[in-house]
Amino acid sequence: MSSAYTELTGEEDPYDPEADQAVRLVVGEVGAEVGSVDELVTPGGIAAVAQACARHIDPTRILCGHYPSVYISWMYTIEADDLTLS
């Protein structure tokens, strides 16, 4: 994917593996504090999400993985067979 991104844009791939870890930390913390989807939309659930995000997420770093050019690069590199459920 990185080489497809570079070929497409002429720039280095912005993927940051630490961003994935940050998202996993947020999900883990929220999962430990919020017991259900219904609880997630309560003031306490919203506060838990906001606090976990504030502790772990750099929004600009996360957004780099969601530029259209990143998705297009993945589309160039993934085979149709990789998109099926097994």
N, C-alpha and C positions, 0 to 999 in steps of 0.2 A: 504494500500500500504506500509506503514511504517513497519508493521510487516512482510510482504512478503519480503521486502528489507533486513531486519535484518536476517530473516531465510535464505535467499539466500546468503548473503555476510558475515554474522556474525558481521556486523558493523551497527551503527546507520544511519538511513536515512538522506542524506545530504540536503533534501528539506528545503528551506528557504523562508517562505511566504513573506519576504521583497523583495526578488528578483522579485516576481510577481508584486508587487507595483512599483518597479523601472522600469520595462518594461512598465507598464501602463503610468507612468509619461513621459517616452520617447515618446511613441506613441502619447500621448496627446499634448506634446509640438511640436512635428514634425507636427502633424495634424493642429495645430494652425498657424504654420509658413509657411507650404507648402500647396498650394492650389490644386495641382493635381499630378497624377503619373508622368506626363511629367515634371512638375516642380521639382519633387523629384530627377531626374537625372541631374539637372543643377548644376553648381558650388554652387549656393546659397542653393539648396536643400540638397546637400551632406554636406555642412557646417552646416546646421541646424541639420541634423542627427548626425554628429560628435560631435557637441557642446552638444546636449541633452544627448548623450551617455556618454560623458566625465563628465557631471554633475551628472548622476544618476547610472551608471552601473559599477559594480565591476565584470570584466570578469570572474574571478575564481568562484565567487559566482553563476553567471548565468550558467556557464558550469557544475556545480555540478548536476544540474537538467537534464542534457542531457547525462549522462553516460549510456552505454548500460544496466548496472544492474538496473538503474532506470526504463527504458522502459520495461525490462523483468518483474520487480516487478509489474508494472501497468498491464501488460498482464496477470499475475497470478490472479489479483484481479477484473478485469472488466469482467462482464458477456456479452455474445453476444447481448442480448437485449439492453444493455446500448450503443451499438455501432450503433444503427439504428436511423435514423432521424424520428422525430415524427411531 
